[in-house]
Amino acid sequence: MKRFISIFLVAIMIMVMIVGCSNNNSSGNTVESGSSNGDDFDTGKTINVVTREEGSGTRGAFIEIVGILEKDANDNEMDRTYPEAIVQNGTNAVMTTVAGDEYSIGYISLGSLNNTVKAVKVNGVEATAENILNNSYEVARPFNLAYKGDLSPLAKDFLDFILSSEGQDIVAKEGYVQVDTQASNYESNGTEEDTLVIAGSTSVSPLMEKLVETYQELNSGVSIEVQSTGSSAGMQSAMEGTADIGMASRGLKDSELAELTPVVIALDGIAVIVNNDNPVEDLSIDDIKSIYIGETTNWSEIE
């Protein structure tokens, strides 16, 4: 009897050890949602579409280039962006959302791209400054500044700086495309202490802040405030006079051109981004349109 009890206890101990090891192994191999293990990407999952807010210059340029902006029978423009899309106010918010969601897709200014997300190729072409310059990357747009009436001496001098070789070097350094590779050197017009308000696109703002930083180092005493309010709001501020210069990450609308003078200071690509764990490397323009109007809703539908 004692022999039987001993064998029985040993058997129980062995079973406990086996179960414990099994639980440990299972715990070690579990991949939770949002895991960084790219091999576990589930192509059966729904595509979580991320877009920008209405009035965003990036959104305006994106929907026009990709074909999401269409006209109805009465020639009225319609934005066909998927109604269930997640709307984010600003470039950083889009990147944060896509970086934290394995199954999302978004779009941002190429100059703001970093390694927290992955830019896919579009029609087989990588989003780079070189490919924008040679017109092979299709999803690109201008960075515009716009002003009403005559420029103040400070505003004119600052604009001259942006379009000088020094200013255009900053454009290139920040990952955008220069509008003039043969620009002349900057020569100050002797502007004295003064203030300037520049408002508009959140995509243009990071570049503008770099330009302002260098300009103020060259011209002590001037004060330039950059307000990130969105392209449409920036154009409205310039028209109303609450901002000296407006920023837009798109071409100006006819109603804006009627009151404002635009100046292109750089060219920018719009990078289509996915999570770093997403195995998709290339999307066609048609793929992107289909996703953004809600026709393609599942990652398994992408060939």
C-alpha positions as a Markdown table, in Angstrom:
| # | Residue | x | y | z |
|---|---|---|---|---|
| 1 | Met | 0.0 | 0.0 | 0.0 |
| 2 | Lys | 2.8 | 2.4 | 0.9 |
| 3 | Arg | 4.5 | 1.6 | -2.4 |
| 4 | Phe | 1.3 | 2.4 | -4.2 |
| 5 | Ile | 0.8 | 5.7 | -2.4 |
| 6 | Ser | 4.5 | 6.7 | -3.1 |
| 7 | Ile | 4.0 | 6.0 | -6.8 |
| 8 | Phe | 0.7 | 8.0 | -6.8 |
| 9 | Leu | 2.4 | 11.0 | -5.2 |
| 10 | Val | 5.3 | 11.0 | -7.6 |
| 11 | Ala | 2.8 | 10.8 | -10.5 |
| 12 | Ile | 1.0 | 13.9 | -9.2 |
| 13 | Met | 4.2 | 15.8 | -8.8 |
| 14 | Ile | 5.2 | 15.0 | -12.4 |
| 15 | Met | 1.8 | 16.1 | -13.7 |
| 16 | Val | 2.1 | 19.4 | -11.8 |
| 17 | Met | 5.6 | 20.1 | -13.3 |
| 18 | Ile | 4.4 | 19.3 | -16.8 |
| 19 | Val | 1.4 | 21.7 | -16.4 |
| 20 | Gly | 3.6 | 24.4 | -15.0 |
| 21 | Cys | 6.1 | 24.2 | -17.9 |
| 22 | Ser | 3.2 | 24.2 | -20.4 |
| 23 | Asn | 1.8 | 27.4 | -18.8 |
| 24 | Asn | 5.2 | 29.1 | -18.9 |
| 25 | Asn | 5.8 | 28.3 | -22.5 |
| 26 | Ser | 2.3 | 29.4 | -23.5 |
| 27 | Ser | 2.8 | 32.7 | -21.6 |
| 28 | Gly | 6.2 | 33.3 | -23.3 |
| 29 | Asn | 4.8 | 32.9 | -26.8 |
| 30 | Thr | 1.6 | 34.9 | -26.5 |
| 31 | Val | 1.4 | 37.9 | -28.9 |
| 32 | Glu | -0.9 | 40.6 | -27.8 |
| 33 | Ser | -2.7 | 43.1 | -30.0 |
| 34 | Gly | -0.2 | 45.7 | -31.1 |
| 35 | Ser | 2.8 | 43.4 | -30.6 |
| 36 | Ser | 6.0 | 44.2 | -32.5 |
| 37 | Asn | 6.2 | 40.7 | -33.9 |
| 38 | Gly | 5.6 | 41.3 | -37.6 |
| 39 | Asp | 5.3 | 37.5 | -38.3 |
| 40 | Asp | 2.0 | 37.6 | -36.5 |
| 41 | Phe | 0.3 | 40.2 | -38.6 |
| 42 | Asp | -3.3 | 39.0 | -39.2 |
| 43 | Thr | -4.2 | 39.9 | -42.8 |
| 44 | Gly | -7.8 | 39.1 | -41.9 |
| 45 | Lys | -8.1 | 42.2 | -39.8 |
| 46 | Thr | -10.0 | 45.3 | -40.7 |
| 47 | Ile | -8.1 | 48.3 | -42.1 |
| 48 | Asn | -8.3 | 51.2 | -39.6 |
| 49 | Val | -8.3 | 54.3 | -41.8 |
| 50 | Val | -6.7 | 57.4 | -40.3 |
| 51 | Thr | -7.3 | 60.8 | -42.0 |
| 52 | Arg | -6.8 | 64.5 | -41.2 |
| 53 | Glu | -9.4 | 67.0 | -40.2 |
| 54 | Glu | -11.5 | 69.0 | -42.7 |
| 55 | Gly | -9.5 | 72.2 | -43.5 |
| 56 | Ser | -6.2 | 70.4 | -43.3 |
| 57 | Gly | -4.0 | 71.3 | -46.3 |
| 58 | Thr | -2.5 | 67.8 | -46.2 |
| 59 | Arg | -6.0 | 66.3 | -46.4 |
| 60 | Gly | -7.0 | 68.6 | -49.2 |
| 61 | Ala | -3.9 | 67.8 | -51.3 |
| 62 | Phe | -4.2 | 64.0 | -50.5 |
| 63 | Ile | -7.9 | 63.6 | -51.5 |
| 64 | Glu | -7.3 | 65.6 | -54.7 |
| 65 | Ile | -4.2 | 63.7 | -55.8 |
| 66 | Val | -5.6 | 60.2 | -55.0 |
| 67 | Gly | -9.0 | 60.9 | -56.5 |
| 68 | Ile | -11.0 | 60.9 | -53.3 |
| 69 | Leu | -12.3 | 64.4 | -54.2 |
| 70 | Glu | -14.9 | 63.9 | -56.9 |
| 71 | Lys | -17.6 | 66.1 | -58.5 |
| 72 | Asp | -21.3 | 65.3 | -58.5 |
| 73 | Ala | -23.8 | 65.8 | -61.3 |
| 74 | Asn | -24.1 | 69.5 | -60.4 |
| 75 | Asp | -20.3 | 69.9 | -60.6 |
| 76 | Asn | -20.0 | 70.2 | -56.8 |
| 77 | Glu | -16.9 | 68.8 | -55.1 |
| 78 | Met | -17.4 | 65.9 | -52.8 |
| 79 | Asp | -14.9 | 64.5 | -50.3 |
| 80 | Arg | -15.6 | 60.7 | -50.3 |
| 81 | Thr | -13.3 | 59.9 | -47.4 |
| 82 | Tyr | -14.6 | 56.8 | -45.6 |
| 83 | Pro | -17.1 | 58.0 | -42.9 |
| 84 | Glu | -15.7 | 55.6 | -40.4 |
| 85 | Ala | -12.2 | 56.9 | -40.7 |
| 86 | Ile | -10.4 | 58.1 | -37.6 |
| 87 | Val | -9.9 | 61.9 | -37.8 |
| 88 | Gln | -6.8 | 63.3 | -36.3 |
| 89 | Asn | -5.9 | 67.0 | -35.9 |
| 90 | Gly | -2.2 | 67.3 | -36.9 |
| 91 | Thr | 0.7 | 65.3 | -38.3 |
| 92 | Asn | 2.0 | 64.0 | -34.9 |
| 93 | Ala | -1.4 | 62.7 | -34.0 |
| 94 | Val | -1.6 | 60.7 | -37.2 |
| 95 | Met | 1.8 | 59.2 | -36.6 |
| 96 | Thr | 1.1 | 58.4 | -33.0 |
| 97 | Thr | -2.2 | 56.6 | -34.0 |
| 98 | Val | -0.5 | 54.6 | -36.8 |
| 99 | Ala | 2.5 | 53.7 | -34.6 |
| 100 | Gly | 0.2 | 52.4 | -31.9 |
| 101 | Asp | -2.2 | 50.4 | -34.2 |
| 102 | Glu | -0.8 | 47.5 | -36.2 |
| 103 | Tyr | -3.7 | 47.5 | -38.6 |
| 104 | Ser | -4.0 | 51.3 | -39.4 |
| 105 | Ile | -3.0 | 53.4 | -42.4 |
| 106 | Gly | -2.5 | 57.1 | -42.6 |
| 107 | Tyr | -0.8 | 59.9 | -44.5 |
| 108 | Ile | 1.6 | 62.6 | -43.4 |
| 109 | Ser | 4.1 | 65.2 | -44.7 |
| 110 | Leu | 7.2 | 63.4 | -46.0 |
| 111 | Gly | 9.4 | 65.9 | -44.1 |
| 112 | Ser | 7.8 | 64.8 | -40.8 |
| 113 | Leu | 8.4 | 61.0 | -41.4 |
| 114 | Asn | 10.4 | 59.2 | -38.8 |
| 115 | Asn | 11.1 | 55.6 | -37.8 |
| 116 | Thr | 8.1 | 55.2 | -35.6 |
| 117 | Val | 6.1 | 54.3 | -38.7 |
| 118 | Lys | 6.7 | 52.9 | -42.2 |
| 119 | Ala | 6.1 | 54.7 | -45.5 |
| 120 | Val | 4.9 | 52.4 | -48.3 |
| 121 | Lys | 5.9 | 52.8 | -51.9 |
| 122 | Val | 3.2 | 54.2 | -54.2 |
| 123 | Asn | 2.9 | 52.6 | -57.6 |
| 124 | Gly | 6.3 | 51.1 | -56.9 |
| 125 | Val | 8.0 | 54.4 | -56.2 |
| 126 | Glu | 9.5 | 55.3 | -52.8 |
| 127 | Ala | 8.6 | 58.6 | -51.2 |
| 128 | Thr | 11.9 | 60.6 | -51.4 |
| 129 | Ala | 12.9 | 64.2 | -52.2 |
| 130 | Glu | 14.7 | 62.9 | -55.3 |
| 131 | Asn | 11.6 | 61.1 | -56.6 |
| 132 | Ile | 9.4 | 64.2 | -56.0 |
| 133 | Leu | 11.9 | 66.3 | -57.9 |
| 134 | Asn | 11.9 | 64.0 | -60.9 |
| 135 | Asn | 8.1 | 63.7 | -60.8 |
| 136 | Ser | 8.1 | 59.9 | -60.3 |
| 137 | Tyr | 6.4 | 60.0 | -56.9 |
| 138 | Glu | 2.9 | 61.1 | -57.5 |
| 139 | Val | 1.6 | 62.1 | -54.1 |
| 140 | Ala | 3.3 | 65.5 | -53.8 |
| 141 | Arg | 2.1 | 69.1 | -53.2 |
| 142 | Pro | 3.5 | 72.6 | -52.8 |
| 143 | Phe | 4.1 | 74.4 | -49.5 |
| 144 | Asn | 2.7 | 77.9 | -49.9 |
| 145 | Leu | 3.0 | 81.1 | -48.0 |
| 146 | Ala | 0.3 | 83.8 | -48.8 |
| 147 | Tyr | -0.1 | 87.4 | -47.8 |
| 148 | Lys | -2.6 | 90.2 | -48.5 |
| 149 | Gly | -1.7 | 93.5 | -49.9 |
| 150 | Asp | 1.9 | 94.8 | -49.6 |
| 151 | Leu | 4.5 | 93.1 | -47.4 |
| 152 | Ser | 6.0 | 94.9 | -44.4 |
| 153 | Pro | 9.8 | 95.3 | -44.5 |
| 154 | Leu | 10.2 | 92.5 | -42.1 |
| 155 | Ala | 7.8 | 90.1 | -43.9 |
| 156 | Lys | 9.6 | 90.9 | -47.2 |
| 157 | Asp | 13.0 | 90.3 | -45.8 |
| 158 | Phe | 12.0 | 87.1 | -44.2 |
| 159 | Leu | 10.5 | 85.9 | -47.4 |
| 160 | Asp | 13.7 | 86.8 | -49.2 |
| 161 | Phe | 15.6 | 84.8 | -46.7 |
| 162 | Ile | 13.4 | 81.7 | -47.3 |
| 163 | Leu | 14.0 | 81.9 | -51.0 |
| 164 | Ser | 17.7 | 82.5 | -50.7 |
| 165 | Ser | 20.4 | 79.8 | -50.8 |
| 166 | Glu | 20.5 | 79.7 | -47.0 |
| 167 | Gly | 16.8 | 79.3 | -46.7 |
| 168 | Gln | 16.6 | 76.7 | -49.4 |
| 169 | Asp | 19.4 | 74.8 | -47.8 |
| 170 | Ile | 17.3 | 74.5 | -44.7 |
| 171 | Val | 14.4 | 73.2 | -46.9 |
| 172 | Ala | 16.6 | 70.4 | -48.2 |
| 173 | Lys | 18.1 | 69.7 | -44.8 |
| 174 | Glu | 14.6 | 69.1 | -43.3 |
| 175 | Gly | 13.8 | 66.6 | -46.0 |
| 176 | Tyr | 11.7 | 68.7 | -48.4 |
| 177 | Val | 12.4 | 69.7 | -52.1 |
| 178 | Gln | 13.9 | 73.0 | -52.9 |
| 179 | Val | 12.1 | 75.3 | -55.3 |
| 180 | Asp | 15.3 | 77.0 | -56.4 |
| 181 | Thr | 18.6 | 75.1 | -56.4 |
| 182 | Gln | 20.5 | 78.1 | -57.8 |
| 183 | Ala | 19.2 | 80.7 | -55.3 |
| 184 | Ser | 21.3 | 83.8 | -54.4 |
| 185 | Asn | 22.8 | 84.4 | -51.0 |
| 186 | Tyr | 20.7 | 86.2 | -48.4 |
| 187 | Glu | 21.3 | 89.9 | -47.9 |
| 188 | Ser | 19.4 | 91.5 | -45.1 |
| 189 | Asn | 17.4 | 94.7 | -45.9 |
| 190 | Gly | 18.4 | 96.1 | -42.5 |
| 191 | Thr | 15.2 | 95.4 | -40.8 |
| 192 | Glu | 15.1 | 96.8 | -37.3 |
| 193 | Glu | 13.1 | 95.5 | -34.3 |
| 194 | Asp | 9.7 | 94.3 | -35.4 |
| 195 | Thr | 7.2 | 91.4 | -35.0 |
| 196 | Leu | 5.6 | 89.0 | -37.5 |
| 197 | Val | 2.8 | 86.5 | -37.1 |
| 198 | Ile | 2.7 | 83.5 | -39.4 |
| 199 | Ala | -0.3 | 81.1 | -39.1 |
| 200 | Gly | -1.5 | 78.0 | -40.8 |
| 201 | Ser | -0.6 | 74.5 | -41.9 |
| 202 | Thr | 0.6 | 72.1 | -39.2 |
| 203 | Ser | 2.7 | 70.4 | -42.0 |
| 204 | Val | 4.5 | 73.6 | -42.9 |
| 205 | Ser | 5.0 | 74.6 | -39.3 |
| 206 | Pro | 8.0 | 72.4 | -38.5 |
| 207 | Leu | 9.9 | 73.7 | -41.5 |
| 208 | Met | 8.8 | 77.3 | -40.7 |
| 209 | Glu | 10.1 | 77.0 | -37.2 |
| 210 | Lys | 13.5 | 76.0 | -38.5 |
| 211 | Leu | 13.5 | 78.9 | -40.9 |
| 212 | Val | 12.5 | 81.3 | -38.2 |
| 213 | Glu | 15.2 | 80.0 | -35.8 |
| 214 | Thr | 18.0 | 80.7 | -38.3 |
| 215 | Tyr | 16.5 | 84.0 | -39.5 |
| 216 | Gln | 16.3 | 85.3 | -35.9 |
| 217 | Glu | 19.9 | 84.4 | -35.3 |
| 218 | Leu | 20.9 | 86.5 | -38.3 |
| 219 | Asn | 18.6 | 89.4 | -37.3 |
| 220 | Ser | 18.6 | 90.1 | -33.6 |
| 221 | Gly | 15.6 | 92.1 | -32.3 |
| 222 | Val | 13.0 | 90.7 | -34.6 |
| 223 | Ser | 10.2 | 88.4 | -33.2 |
| 224 | Ile | 8.4 | 85.9 | -35.3 |
| 225 | Glu | 5.5 | 83.9 | -34.0 |
| 226 | Val | 4.4 | 80.6 | -35.7 |
| 227 | Gln | 0.9 | 79.5 | -35.1 |
| 228 | Ser | -0.1 | 75.9 | -36.2 |
| 229 | Thr | -3.8 | 76.4 | -37.0 |
| 230 | Gly | -4.3 | 74.5 | -40.3 |
| 231 | Ser | -4.1 | 75.6 | -43.9 |
| 232 | Ser | -7.7 | 76.9 | -44.3 |
| 233 | Ala | -7.5 | 78.8 | -40.9 |
| 234 | Gly | -4.1 | 80.2 | -42.0 |
| 235 | Met | -5.5 | 81.6 | -45.2 |
| 236 | Gln | -8.5 | 83.0 | -43.4 |
| 237 | Ser | -6.2 | 84.7 | -40.9 |
| 238 | Ala | -4.1 | 86.2 | -43.7 |
| 239 | Met | -7.3 | 87.5 | -45.4 |
| 240 | Glu | -8.6 | 89.0 | -42.1 |
| 241 | Gly | -5.3 | 90.5 | -41.2 |
| 242 | Thr | -4.9 | 88.6 | -37.9 |
| 243 | Ala | -1.7 | 87.0 | -39.4 |
| 244 | Asp | 0.9 | 88.7 | -41.6 |
| 245 | Ile | 1.5 | 85.6 | -43.5 |
| 246 | Gly | -0.6 | 82.4 | -43.9 |
| 247 | Met | 0.8 | 78.9 | -44.5 |
| 248 | Ala | -0.9 | 76.3 | -46.7 |
| 249 | Ser | 0.3 | 72.8 | -47.5 |
| 250 | Arg | -1.8 | 72.8 | -50.7 |
| 251 | Gly | -2.5 | 75.1 | -53.6 |
| 252 | Leu | -4.8 | 78.1 | -52.9 |
| 253 | Lys | -8.5 | 78.0 | -53.6 |
| 254 | Asp | -9.9 | 80.5 | -56.1 |
| 255 | Ser | -11.6 | 82.4 | -53.3 |
| 256 | Glu | -8.2 | 82.7 | -51.5 |
| 257 | Leu | -6.4 | 83.7 | -54.7 |
| 258 | Ala | -8.9 | 86.5 | -55.1 |
| 259 | Glu | -7.5 | 88.2 | -52.0 |
| 260 | Leu | -4.0 | 86.7 | -51.4 |
| 261 | Thr | -0.7 | 86.5 | -53.1 |
| 262 | Pro | 0.9 | 83.0 | -52.9 |
| 263 | Val | 4.6 | 82.1 | -52.9 |
| 264 | Val | 5.7 | 78.5 | -53.2 |
| 265 | Ile | 8.7 | 78.0 | -50.7 |
| 266 | Ala | 9.1 | 74.2 | -51.0 |
| 267 | Leu | 7.7 | 71.0 | -52.4 |
| 268 | Asp | 6.6 | 68.1 | -50.2 |
| 269 | Gly | 5.6 | 64.5 | -50.7 |
| 270 | Ile | 2.7 | 63.1 | -48.8 |
| 271 | Ala | 3.9 | 59.8 | -47.3 |
| 272 | Val | 1.3 | 57.0 | -47.0 |
| 273 | Ile | 2.2 | 55.3 | -43.7 |
| 274 | Val | 1.5 | 52.0 | -42.0 |
| 275 | Asn | 2.6 | 50.4 | -38.7 |
| 276 | Asn | 6.1 | 49.1 | -38.7 |
| 277 | Asp | 4.8 | 45.5 | -38.2 |
| 278 | Asn | 2.6 | 45.7 | -41.3 |
| 279 | Pro | 4.2 | 43.6 | -44.1 |
| 280 | Val | 2.7 | 45.7 | -46.9 |
| 281 | Glu | 5.5 | 47.5 | -48.8 |
| 282 | Asp | 3.7 | 48.9 | -51.8 |
| 283 | Leu | 0.3 | 50.2 | -52.7 |
| 284 | Ser | -1.1 | 51.5 | -55.9 |
| 285 | Ile | -3.0 | 54.8 | -56.2 |
| 286 | Asp | -6.1 | 52.7 | -56.8 |
| 287 | Asp | -5.5 | 50.7 | -53.7 |
| 288 | Ile | -5.1 | 53.8 | -51.6 |
| 289 | Lys | -8.3 | 55.4 | -53.0 |
| 290 | Ser | -10.2 | 52.2 | -52.5 |
| 291 | Ile | -9.1 | 52.0 | -48.8 |
| 292 | Tyr | -9.9 | 55.7 | -48.2 |
| 293 | Ile | -13.4 | 55.6 | -49.7 |
| 294 | Gly | -14.3 | 52.5 | -47.8 |
| 295 | Glu | -14.4 | 50.0 | -50.7 |
| 296 | Thr | -11.4 | 48.0 | -49.4 |
| 297 | Thr | -11.9 | 47.3 | -45.7 |
| 298 | Asn | -9.7 | 44.3 | -45.0 |
| 299 | Trp | -5.9 | 43.8 | -45.3 |
| 300 | Ser | -6.5 | 40.4 | -47.0 |
| 301 | Glu | -8.0 | 42.3 | -49.9 |
| 302 | Ile | -4.6 | 44.0 | -50.7 |
| 303 | Glu | -2.7 | 41.9 | -53.3 |
